[in-house]
Amino acid sequence: MAVKKVWVEDGCTLCGLCETQCPDVFEMGDEKAEVKGGADLEANGDCIVEAAEACPVDVIKYEKD
């Protein structure tokens, strides 16, 4: 199953872990981590799930097909 959607909810602490874990998908914004526009979610599905599971405040959410 591929990741079809990913987002970061409010409460992000800008720790940078998701960007380190999955740099092709996540980047640090001004107030929270953001999903890069045009990121290939299917190709990066494994690291998206790993980043979501590693997030210390559990704000990375995703949907799978």
C-alpha positions as CSV (number, residue, x, y, z in Angstrom):
1,M,0.0,0.0,0.0
2,A,1.3,3.4,-1.0
3,V,1.1,6.6,1.0
4,K,-1.4,8.9,-0.9
5,K,-1.6,11.9,1.4
6,V,0.6,13.3,4.2
7,W,0.3,16.3,6.4
8,V,1.6,17.9,9.6
9,E,-1.0,19.0,12.2
10,D,-0.6,21.9,14.7
11,G,1.6,21.2,17.6
12,C,4.9,20.6,15.7
13,T,7.9,21.6,17.7
14,L,10.2,22.1,14.7
15,C,12.6,19.5,16.1
16,G,13.7,18.6,12.5
17,L,13.5,14.8,13.0
18,C,11.1,14.3,10.1
19,E,13.3,16.4,7.7
20,T,16.3,14.3,8.8
21,Q,14.3,11.0,8.4
22,C,12.7,11.9,5.1
23,P,14.3,15.0,3.5
24,D,12.6,14.5,0.1
25,V,9.2,15.0,1.7
26,F,9.6,17.2,4.8
27,E,11.1,20.7,5.3
28,M,11.1,23.1,8.2
29,G,8.6,26.0,7.8
30,D,8.3,29.1,9.9
31,E,5.8,27.6,12.4
32,K,5.9,23.8,11.8
33,A,7.3,21.2,9.5
34,E,5.8,21.2,6.0
35,V,5.4,18.7,3.2
36,K,7.3,19.7,0.1
37,G,5.2,20.6,-2.9
38,G,5.5,17.9,-5.5
39,A,7.0,15.4,-3.2
40,D,6.8,11.8,-4.5
41,L,4.8,10.2,-1.7
42,E,4.7,6.8,-3.3
43,A,8.5,6.5,-3.6
44,N,9.0,7.8,-0.1
45,G,6.3,5.9,1.7
46,D,8.6,4.0,4.0
47,C,10.4,7.0,5.3
48,I,7.1,8.9,5.7
49,V,5.8,6.1,7.9
50,E,9.1,6.0,9.8
51,A,9.0,9.8,10.3
52,A,5.4,9.7,11.6
53,E,6.3,6.9,14.0
54,A,9.4,8.8,15.2
55,C,7.7,12.2,15.7
56,P,7.9,13.0,19.4
57,V,4.6,15.0,19.4
58,D,2.7,12.7,17.0
59,V,1.6,15.4,14.5
60,I,2.6,13.7,11.2
61,K,-0.4,12.0,9.7
62,Y,-0.8,10.1,6.5
63,E,-3.3,8.1,4.5
64,K,-2.5,4.9,2.5
65,D,-4.3,3.6,-0.5
